[in-house]
Amino acid sequence: MWARIVTLPVLAFSLASRSQHATETGVAVLARAEQRLVRYNADLAVESCIQQDLWHRTQLQSQLKGLCFEMCKVVGLYPNCPQCEGTSAHGPGEFSPGSPVEGSNWDALLFHMDQMSQWGRSVVRHWASKSGPSQLQLLSNTTLGCEEADVARREELQGKILDSCNSFCHGHACNECQQVHGPPQSWPLLMAQVQGLSKVFSRSMEDARAKTAREEKEHLSLFCFAWTPRRDYDEQLLGETRKQYRKCDGHIFYTDHAAPGPQKEADFMRVIVPKQSVTRKDDGWLYHRNMVGLMPSWNHLLHSDFVHQHDWFINSELDHFLSPARAKETILAYLKGLREGTPEEQASVDGPIMLMWGNAFVFNRKMLLAVKSQWNVLGRIALPSGPGEQAVAAGCPMFMENEAEWPQSCSQDVVYPVLAKVILPKFFNVTVGAPGSAGCGAGSKNGNQQDFPLGCWELHLNPIDGEKEDGALQAIKELAQMSHFQDARQAREYCQRHKLVAVRDNCDRFWQGRKVPLIHHLHTVSEQKLARQLLDHDSSP
């Protein structure tokens, strides 16, 4: 009995111990479960934060790439935009967009566009690397939490946007940069501001282009040059041509060493012309081959001081009437047409340009410099003793091999367009703006179907007795009359009352030539003189 009595307390103590142990075990299990839940929730929070970070980085990568392409379109390089696809060689901390540009000239704006592209590539590389650790993980050893890190990143991006906006800033586009100031903004708003940088850049380019247009109008300098073999026919026209060329800001005539006339004249330069298959006295000497004389002429021009002294260079012929004043106005009108054209045409204003006015061509300084930079190749000519067809093409530019007219001919109205539209872009990656028409008398439009002014009026197409002297003189009078009318309606009213059927039936042809800077195929001194007096308002003898 006593044994049974003793056993009961022991049993009770044992049961109590077991109950206490079970309770302690349950608490530990619950504690561990709660710890696991806390860690799980923390992991979820971190994972959510990482996913948000990844989403923001992906958005930014997309916006920066889009921004780069939009800027590339503004400057006319699209779709050739390798800088928008590649990665920067610099580390993300090694680049800053720079300070605002005072004056924001073309070179400065393009330089800052390149800076923005570099910054975009460096940020994409830094923020958007899917293979590397998350930015949150890189910050895991700091005291910043998810929200603090997010704010810090938004502050940094907002500062970059403001720096970039200020670097593009020019004219009224600067007002948009003020919207970036203030406390850290939300991610959607920041992304919209990154996208908006392309508008700031585009407006800045428009403002700078307008400023350049105003400066061009005030300071445009025109250099005139021509090749002539100085035949009797040329010598008859030379006096009148000289009077017009002297109105250019600079001019020179080129001829060969065997040409007649004084050996030393202030406005003549004699150049070496390769031997041809016919003698110089032959009527066919350099017929449709005037580039044989122009190639050594270009060699002299490109290595002269003229290139840096003038803005534009026109190559005409002695049977052209040229009005330098009208030529300057027409150049400005063409630039306006390019600025109002397609994005590619707008961008072409900043690069090499060749205006095609029939068989007279107008080059800006950048075009001459582009040709000069490749002259060791472009300046090669076919040699009389050369292999293959070179003997036939002697003196013609070698870049015309396998092109039109080769090897028998190399006329400028064929060679110049091939140079600008084929050779420079294809072999030297140089894009040339080349508006106008290589056919005198043919109209042309920009990409938005706006008319360029007529650059050359062709007497071959004269409806009043063609190139006959009386018909040419009457045509010059009609062109002068058209310049007095305010609009096409007034011109048509005049034509309807005209006694000549050719004027009544071809009113538009004369109206289109009312401001023409060049007339081709004026064969007599009287024609040149009348054009000078009526179209250039020059009453000198």
C-alpha positions as CSV (number, residue, x, y, z in Angstrom):
1,M,0.0,0.0,0.0
2,W,2.8,2.4,1.0
3,A,4.5,1.5,-2.2
4,R,1.4,2.5,-4.1
5,I,1.2,5.7,-2.1
6,V,4.8,6.6,-2.9
7,T,4.4,5.8,-6.6
8,L,1.5,8.2,-7.0
9,P,3.5,11.4,-6.3
10,V,6.3,10.2,-8.5
11,L,3.8,9.5,-11.3
12,A,2.2,12.9,-10.8
13,F,5.7,14.6,-10.9
14,S,6.6,12.6,-14.1
15,L,3.4,13.6,-15.8
16,A,3.9,17.2,-14.8
17,S,7.5,17.1,-16.2
18,R,6.3,15.6,-19.4
19,S,3.6,18.2,-19.7
20,Q,6.1,21.0,-19.1
21,H,8.5,19.6,-21.6
22,A,5.8,19.3,-24.2
23,T,4.8,22.8,-23.5
24,E,8.4,24.1,-23.9
25,T,8.8,22.0,-27.1
26,G,5.6,23.5,-28.6
27,V,6.7,27.0,-27.7
28,A,10.1,26.4,-29.4
29,V,8.4,25.0,-32.5
30,L,6.1,28.0,-32.6
31,A,9.0,30.3,-32.2
32,R,11.0,28.7,-34.9
33,A,7.9,28.7,-37.2
34,E,7.4,32.4,-36.4
35,Q,11.1,33.1,-37.2
36,R,10.7,31.2,-40.5
37,L,7.6,33.3,-41.3
38,V,9.4,36.5,-40.5
39,R,12.3,35.5,-42.7
40,Y,9.9,34.4,-45.4
41,N,8.1,37.7,-45.2
42,A,11.4,39.5,-45.2
43,D,12.5,37.5,-48.2
44,L,9.3,38.3,-50.0
45,A,9.8,42.0,-49.2
46,V,13.4,41.8,-50.5
47,E,12.3,39.8,-53.6
48,S,9.5,42.4,-54.2
49,C,12.0,45.2,-53.8
50,I,14.4,43.5,-56.2
51,Q,11.6,42.9,-58.7
52,Q,10.6,46.6,-58.5
53,D,14.2,47.6,-59.0
54,L,14.5,45.3,-62.0
55,W,11.3,46.7,-63.4
56,H,12.5,50.3,-63.0
57,R,15.9,49.4,-64.6
58,T,14.1,47.7,-67.5
59,Q,11.9,50.8,-68.0
60,L,14.9,53.1,-67.9
61,Q,16.8,51.0,-70.3
62,S,13.9,51.1,-72.8
63,Q,13.5,54.9,-72.3
64,L,17.2,55.6,-72.8
65,K,17.3,53.5,-75.9
66,G,14.3,55.3,-77.3
67,L,15.8,58.6,-76.4
68,C,19.0,57.8,-78.2
69,F,17.1,56.7,-81.3
70,E,15.0,59.9,-81.3
71,M,18.1,62.0,-81.0
72,C,19.7,60.0,-83.7
73,K,16.7,60.8,-85.9
74,V,16.9,64.5,-85.2
75,V,20.5,64.7,-86.5
76,G,19.6,62.5,-89.5
77,L,21.7,59.4,-88.7
78,Y,18.8,57.0,-88.1
79,P,18.8,54.0,-88.6
80,N,22.6,54.1,-88.6
81,C,22.8,54.5,-84.8
82,P,25.3,52.0,-83.4
83,Q,25.8,54.1,-80.3
84,C,22.2,53.3,-79.3
85,E,22.9,49.5,-79.3
86,G,26.4,49.3,-77.9
87,T,27.9,49.7,-74.5
88,S,30.2,52.4,-73.2
89,A,33.9,51.7,-72.6
90,H,33.7,53.9,-69.5
91,G,32.6,52.9,-66.1
92,P,29.2,54.3,-64.9
93,G,30.9,56.8,-62.6
94,E,33.4,58.1,-65.1
95,F,31.0,60.3,-67.1
96,S,28.8,63.3,-66.5
97,P,26.7,65.1,-69.2
98,G,28.5,68.3,-68.7
99,S,27.5,71.9,-68.1
100,P,25.0,74.0,-70.2
101,V,26.4,75.2,-73.5
102,E,26.7,78.9,-73.9
103,G,25.6,79.9,-77.4
104,S,24.9,76.3,-78.3
105,N,26.4,76.2,-81.7
106,W,26.1,73.1,-83.9
107,D,29.2,71.4,-82.9
108,A,28.5,72.0,-79.2
109,L,24.9,70.6,-79.5
110,L,26.1,67.5,-81.3
111,F,28.9,67.0,-78.9
112,H,26.4,67.0,-76.0
113,M,24.2,64.7,-77.9
114,D,27.1,62.3,-78.0
115,Q,27.6,62.9,-74.3
116,M,24.0,62.0,-73.6
117,S,24.4,58.8,-75.6
118,Q,27.5,57.9,-73.7
119,W,25.7,58.5,-70.4
120,G,22.8,56.5,-71.6
121,R,25.0,53.5,-72.5
122,S,26.9,53.8,-69.2
123,V,23.7,53.9,-67.2
124,V,22.2,51.0,-69.1
125,R,25.4,49.0,-68.6
126,H,25.4,49.9,-64.9
127,W,21.7,49.5,-64.1
128,A,20.4,47.0,-66.6
129,S,22.9,44.1,-66.5
130,K,20.7,41.1,-66.0
131,S,23.7,38.8,-65.5
132,G,25.2,40.8,-62.6
133,P,23.9,41.2,-59.0
134,S,20.9,43.5,-58.3
135,Q,21.6,47.1,-57.2
136,L,19.8,46.2,-54.1
137,Q,22.2,43.4,-53.4
138,L,25.1,45.8,-54.0
139,L,23.6,48.0,-51.4
140,S,23.0,45.2,-48.9
141,N,26.1,46.0,-46.9
142,T,25.0,49.6,-46.4
143,T,22.5,51.0,-43.9
144,L,20.0,51.9,-46.7
145,G,16.8,49.9,-46.8
146,C,14.7,49.3,-49.8
147,E,12.7,52.5,-49.6
148,E,15.8,54.6,-48.8
149,A,17.7,53.1,-51.7
150,D,14.8,53.7,-54.1
151,V,14.7,57.4,-53.1
152,A,18.4,57.7,-53.5
153,R,18.2,56.2,-57.0
154,R,15.4,58.5,-58.0
155,E,17.3,61.5,-56.7
156,E,20.3,60.5,-58.7
157,L,18.3,59.9,-61.9
158,Q,16.5,63.2,-61.5
159,G,19.8,65.0,-61.2
160,K,21.1,63.3,-64.3
161,I,17.9,64.3,-66.2
162,L,18.4,67.9,-65.1
163,D,22.1,67.9,-66.1
164,S,21.2,66.5,-69.5
165,C,18.3,68.9,-70.0
166,N,20.5,71.8,-69.2
167,S,23.3,70.6,-71.5
168,F,20.8,70.5,-74.4
169,C,19.1,73.8,-73.4
170,H,18.8,76.4,-76.1
171,G,16.2,79.1,-76.5
172,H,12.6,78.3,-75.4
173,A,13.5,74.6,-74.8
174,C,15.1,75.7,-71.5
175,N,11.7,76.2,-70.0
176,E,11.1,72.5,-69.9
177,C,14.1,71.9,-67.8
178,Q,12.5,73.8,-64.9
179,Q,10.0,71.0,-64.5
180,V,12.7,68.7,-63.3
181,H,13.5,70.7,-60.2
182,G,12.2,69.8,-56.8
183,P,12.0,66.8,-54.4
184,P,12.4,63.2,-55.7
185,Q,9.7,62.5,-58.2
186,S,7.9,59.2,-58.9
187,W,9.2,56.6,-61.3
188,P,6.5,57.2,-63.9
189,L,7.2,60.9,-63.9
190,L,10.9,60.4,-64.2
191,M,10.4,58.0,-67.1
192,A,8.2,60.6,-68.8
193,Q,11.0,63.2,-68.3
194,V,13.6,60.9,-69.8
195,Q,11.3,60.5,-72.8
196,G,10.8,64.3,-72.9
197,L,14.5,64.9,-73.3
198,S,14.2,64.1,-77.0
199,K,11.7,67.0,-77.4
200,V,14.1,69.3,-75.6
201,F,16.9,68.2,-77.9
202,S,14.8,68.6,-81.0
203,R,13.6,72.1,-80.0
204,S,17.2,73.1,-79.2
205,M,18.2,71.9,-82.6
206,E,15.4,73.9,-84.2
207,D,16.4,77.1,-82.3
208,A,20.1,76.6,-83.2
209,R,19.2,76.0,-86.8
210,A,17.1,79.1,-86.9
211,K,20.0,81.1,-85.4
212,T,22.4,79.6,-88.0
213,A,19.9,80.6,-90.8
214,R,19.9,84.2,-89.6
215,E,23.7,84.3,-89.4
216,E,23.9,82.7,-92.9
217,K,21.7,85.4,-94.3
218,E,23.9,88.1,-92.8
219,H,27.3,86.7,-93.5
220,L,27.0,84.2,-96.4
221,S,30.2,84.4,-98.5
222,L,30.2,83.0,-102.1
223,F,33.2,82.0,-104.1
224,C,32.7,81.5,-107.9
225,F,35.0,79.4,-110.1
226,A,34.9,78.1,-113.7
227,W,37.0,76.0,-116.1
228,T,37.5,77.4,-119.6
229,P,39.7,76.2,-122.5
230,R,39.7,79.9,-123.6
231,R,38.5,79.2,-127.2
232,D,37.5,82.2,-129.3
233,Y,33.9,81.7,-128.2
234,D,34.8,81.7,-124.5
235,E,37.0,84.8,-124.9
236,Q,34.0,86.7,-126.4
237,L,31.9,85.9,-123.3
238,L,34.8,86.3,-120.7
239,G,34.4,90.1,-120.3
240,E,30.7,89.8,-119.3
241,T,31.3,86.8,-117.2
242,R,34.1,88.6,-115.4
243,K,31.8,91.5,-114.5
244,Q,29.4,89.1,-112.8
245,Y,32.1,87.0,-111.1
246,R,33.6,90.2,-109.6
247,K,30.3,90.5,-107.7
248,C,31.2,87.2,-105.9
249,D,33.1,87.4,-102.6
250,G,35.9,85.7,-104.4
251,H,36.5,84.1,-107.8
252,I,38.9,82.4,-110.1
253,F,39.0,81.0,-113.6
254,Y,41.0,77.8,-114.4
255,T,42.5,76.9,-117.8
256,D,45.4,74.8,-119.1
257,H,49.0,75.9,-119.8
258,A,48.5,75.7,-123.5
259,A,45.5,78.0,-123.5
260,P,45.8,81.4,-125.3
261,G,45.8,84.7,-123.5
262,P,48.3,86.2,-121.0
263,Q,50.3,83.7,-119.0
264,K,49.8,85.7,-115.8
265,E,46.4,87.2,-114.9
266,A,45.2,87.9,-111.4
267,D,42.0,85.9,-111.7
268,F,43.3,83.0,-113.8
269,M,45.1,79.8,-112.7
270,R,46.7,77.5,-115.2
271,V,46.7,73.8,-114.4
272,I,48.2,70.7,-116.0
273,V,45.8,68.7,-118.2
274,P,46.7,65.2,-119.3
275,K,47.3,64.5,-123.0
276,Q,44.2,63.5,-124.8
277,S,43.5,61.3,-127.8
278,V,42.8,64.4,-129.9
279,T,44.9,67.5,-130.2
280,R,44.0,70.7,-128.4
281,K,43.0,72.4,-131.6
282,D,40.4,69.7,-132.4
283,D,36.8,70.8,-131.8
284,G,36.3,67.6,-129.9
285,W,39.0,68.4,-127.3
286,L,37.4,67.8,-123.9
287,Y,34.0,67.6,-125.4
288,H,31.8,66.2,-122.6
289,R,35.0,65.7,-120.7
290,N,35.3,69.0,-118.8
291,M,36.1,67.1,-115.6
292,V,39.5,66.5,-117.2
293,G,40.2,70.2,-116.7
294,L,38.2,70.4,-113.4
295,M,40.1,67.7,-111.6
296,P,43.4,69.7,-111.5
297,S,41.3,72.8,-110.8
298,W,39.8,71.1,-107.7
299,N,43.3,70.0,-106.6
300,H,44.3,73.7,-106.6
301,L,41.1,74.9,-105.0
302,L,41.1,72.3,-102.2
303,H,44.7,73.2,-101.2
304,S,44.2,77.0,-101.4
305,D,43.1,79.4,-98.7
306,F,39.8,79.9,-100.5
307,V,38.3,76.9,-98.7
308,H,38.5,78.6,-95.3
309,Q,37.7,82.1,-96.5
310,H,34.2,81.4,-98.0
311,D,31.0,79.5,-97.1
312,W,29.8,78.4,-100.5
313,F,31.4,77.7,-103.8
314,I,29.7,77.7,-107.2
315,N,31.1,76.0,-110.3
316,S,29.4,77.5,-113.4
317,E,30.4,77.9,-117.0
318,L,31.0,80.9,-119.3
319,D,27.8,80.3,-121.2
320,H,25.9,80.7,-117.9
321,F,24.5,84.1,-116.8
322,L,25.2,84.1,-113.1
323,S,23.8,86.6,-110.6
324,P,25.7,86.2,-107.3
325,A,23.1,88.2,-105.4
326,R,20.3,85.9,-106.7
327,A,22.5,82.9,-106.0
328,K,22.9,83.9,-102.4
329,E,19.1,84.3,-102.0
330,T,18.6,80.9,-103.7
331,I,21.1,79.2,-101.4
332,L,19.2,80.5,-98.4
333,A,15.9,79.4,-99.9
334,Y,17.3,75.9,-100.5
335,L,18.5,75.7,-96.9
336,K,15.0,76.8,-95.7
337,G,13.5,74.0,-97.9
338,L,15.8,71.5,-96.3
339,R,14.9,72.7,-92.8
340,E,11.3,72.3,-93.6
341,G,11.8,68.9,-95.2
342,T,12.0,65.4,-93.7
343,P,14.1,64.7,-90.6
344,E,16.9,63.5,-92.9
345,E,16.8,66.7,-94.9
346,Q,16.7,68.8,-91.8
347,A,19.8,67.0,-90.5
348,S,21.6,67.4,-93.8
349,V,21.9,71.1,-93.2
350,D,24.6,70.4,-90.7
351,G,26.7,68.4,-93.1
352,P,28.2,68.4,-96.6
353,I,25.8,69.9,-99.1
354,M,25.8,70.1,-102.9
355,L,23.0,72.1,-104.6
356,M,22.3,71.0,-108.1
357,W,21.3,73.8,-110.4
358,G,21.3,72.2,-113.8
359,N,24.9,71.8,-114.8
360,A,26.1,74.4,-112.3
361,F,26.7,73.1,-108.8
362,V,27.0,74.8,-105.5
363,F,29.0,73.3,-102.6
364,N,29.2,74.3,-99.0
365,R,32.6,74.4,-97.2
366,K,31.9,71.1,-95.4
367,M,31.5,69.4,-98.8
368,L,34.9,70.7,-99.9
369,L,36.5,69.6,-96.7
370,A,34.9,66.2,-97.0
371,V,36.3,65.8,-100.5
372,K,39.7,67.2,-99.4
373,S,39.9,64.6,-96.6
374,Q,39.6,61.8,-99.2
375,W,41.5,63.5,-102.0
376,N,44.3,61.0,-102.0
377,V,41.7,58.6,-103.4
378,L,39.1,60.9,-105.0
379,G,41.9,62.9,-106.8
380,R,43.2,59.9,-108.8
381,I,42.7,60.3,-112.5
382,A,43.0,57.9,-115.4
383,L,46.4,58.0,-117.0
384,P,47.1,58.1,-120.7
385,S,49.5,55.2,-120.3
386,G,47.4,53.4,-117.7
387,P,46.0,49.8,-118.1
388,G,42.7,48.8,-119.5
389,E,40.4,51.7,-120.4
390,Q,42.4,54.4,-118.7
391,A,44.0,55.5,-121.9
392,V,40.5,56.3,-123.3
393,A,39.4,57.9,-120.0
394,A,42.7,59.9,-119.6
395,G,42.2,62.7,-117.1
396,C,38.8,61.6,-115.9
397,P,38.4,60.8,-112.2
398,M,39.1,57.1,-111.5
399,F,36.1,56.9,-109.1
400,M,33.9,57.1,-112.2
401,E,35.2,53.7,-113.4
402,N,32.2,51.5,-114.1
403,E,29.9,54.5,-113.6
404,A,27.9,56.4,-116.3
405,E,29.8,57.7,-119.3
406,W,33.0,55.8,-118.5
407,P,35.4,55.8,-120.3
408,Q,34.5,58.0,-123.2
409,S,33.2,61.0,-121.2
410,C,33.2,62.7,-117.8
411,S,31.0,65.7,-117.8
412,Q,30.4,67.6,-114.6
413,D,26.6,67.2,-114.6
414,V,27.2,63.4,-114.4
415,V,30.3,63.3,-112.2
416,Y,29.2,65.6,-109.4
417,P,25.9,63.8,-108.7
418,V,27.7,60.4,-108.7
419,L,30.3,61.8,-106.3
420,A,27.7,63.2,-103.9
421,K,25.1,60.4,-104.1
422,V,27.1,57.3,-104.7
423,I,30.9,57.6,-104.0
424,L,31.0,59.5,-100.8
425,P,28.2,57.7,-99.0
426,K,29.0,54.2,-100.3
427,F,32.8,54.2,-99.9
428,F,33.5,56.9,-97.3
429,N,30.3,56.8,-95.2
430,V,29.8,60.6,-95.9
431,T,26.1,61.6,-96.3
432,V,25.7,64.6,-98.6
433,G,22.6,66.7,-98.9
434,A,22.0,67.1,-102.7
435,P,18.7,68.9,-103.4
436,G,17.9,70.3,-106.8
437,S,18.1,68.8,-110.3
438,A,21.1,68.0,-112.5
439,G,18.9,69.0,-115.5
440,C,18.7,72.7,-116.1
441,G,15.1,73.9,-116.1
442,A,13.8,70.9,-114.1
443,G,12.0,71.7,-110.9
444,S,12.6,69.9,-107.6
445,K,10.9,69.4,-104.2
446,N,11.9,68.4,-100.7
447,G,10.6,65.3,-99.0
448,N,7.5,67.1,-97.8
449,Q,6.6,68.0,-101.5
450,Q,7.5,71.7,-101.0
451,D,9.0,73.3,-104.1
452,F,12.6,74.4,-104.2
453,P,13.1,77.5,-106.2
454,L,14.3,77.0,-109.8
455,G,18.1,77.1,-109.8
456,C,18.7,77.3,-113.6
457,W,16.6,78.5,-116.6
458,E,17.4,76.6,-119.8
459,L,17.3,78.5,-123.1
460,H,17.1,75.1,-124.9
461,L,13.6,75.1,-123.5
462,N,12.8,78.7,-124.3
463,P,9.3,78.7,-125.9
464,I,10.2,81.9,-127.7
465,D,12.3,80.7,-130.6
466,G,14.6,78.6,-128.4
467,E,18.3,79.7,-128.4
468,K,18.0,82.2,-131.3
469,E,19.3,85.6,-130.2
470,D,16.0,87.4,-130.6
471,G,14.1,84.7,-128.7
472,A,16.7,84.7,-125.9
473,L,16.6,88.5,-125.5
474,Q,12.8,88.4,-125.4
475,A,12.9,85.6,-122.8
476,I,15.2,87.6,-120.6
477,K,12.8,90.5,-120.8
478,E,9.9,88.3,-119.8
479,L,11.8,86.8,-116.8
480,A,12.6,90.4,-115.7
481,Q,8.9,91.3,-116.0
482,M,7.9,88.3,-113.8
483,S,10.1,89.5,-110.9
484,H,7.8,92.6,-110.6
485,F,4.6,90.6,-109.8
486,Q,3.5,89.8,-106.3
487,D,1.9,86.4,-107.0
488,A,1.2,83.9,-109.8
489,R,-2.3,85.4,-110.3
490,Q,-0.8,88.7,-111.4
491,A,1.6,86.9,-113.7
492,R,-1.2,85.0,-115.4
493,E,-3.2,88.1,-115.9
494,Y,-0.2,89.7,-117.6
495,C,0.4,86.6,-119.8
496,Q,-3.3,86.4,-120.9
497,R,-2.9,89.9,-122.3
498,H,0.4,89.2,-124.0
499,K,0.7,89.5,-127.8
500,L,3.0,86.4,-128.0
501,V,1.3,83.0,-128.0
502,A,4.5,81.5,-126.6
503,V,4.2,83.7,-123.5
504,R,0.4,83.1,-123.1
505,D,0.9,79.3,-123.3
506,N,4.0,79.1,-121.1
507,C,3.3,81.5,-118.4
508,D,4.2,79.1,-115.6
509,R,7.7,78.5,-117.1
510,F,8.5,82.2,-117.0
511,W,6.9,82.7,-113.6
512,Q,9.1,79.9,-112.1
513,G,12.2,81.6,-113.4
514,R,11.4,85.0,-111.9
515,K,14.2,84.8,-109.3
516,V,16.5,82.3,-111.1
517,P,20.2,82.9,-110.4
518,L,21.4,81.1,-113.6
519,I,20.5,81.1,-117.2
520,H,22.2,78.5,-119.4
521,H,23.2,78.7,-123.1
522,L,23.5,82.5,-123.4
523,H,25.7,82.5,-126.5
524,T,26.2,86.2,-127.2
525,V,27.5,89.2,-125.4
526,S,24.3,91.0,-126.0
527,E,22.3,88.3,-124.2
528,Q,24.7,88.3,-121.2
529,K,24.6,92.1,-121.1
530,L,20.8,92.3,-121.1
531,A,20.5,89.7,-118.4
532,R,23.0,91.7,-116.3
533,Q,21.1,94.9,-116.8
534,L,17.6,93.6,-116.3
535,L,18.0,90.7,-113.8
536,D,20.9,92.1,-111.8
537,H,20.0,95.8,-112.1
538,D,23.4,96.6,-113.3
539,S,23.5,99.5,-115.8
540,S,27.2,99.7,-116.2
541,P,28.5,99.5,-119.8
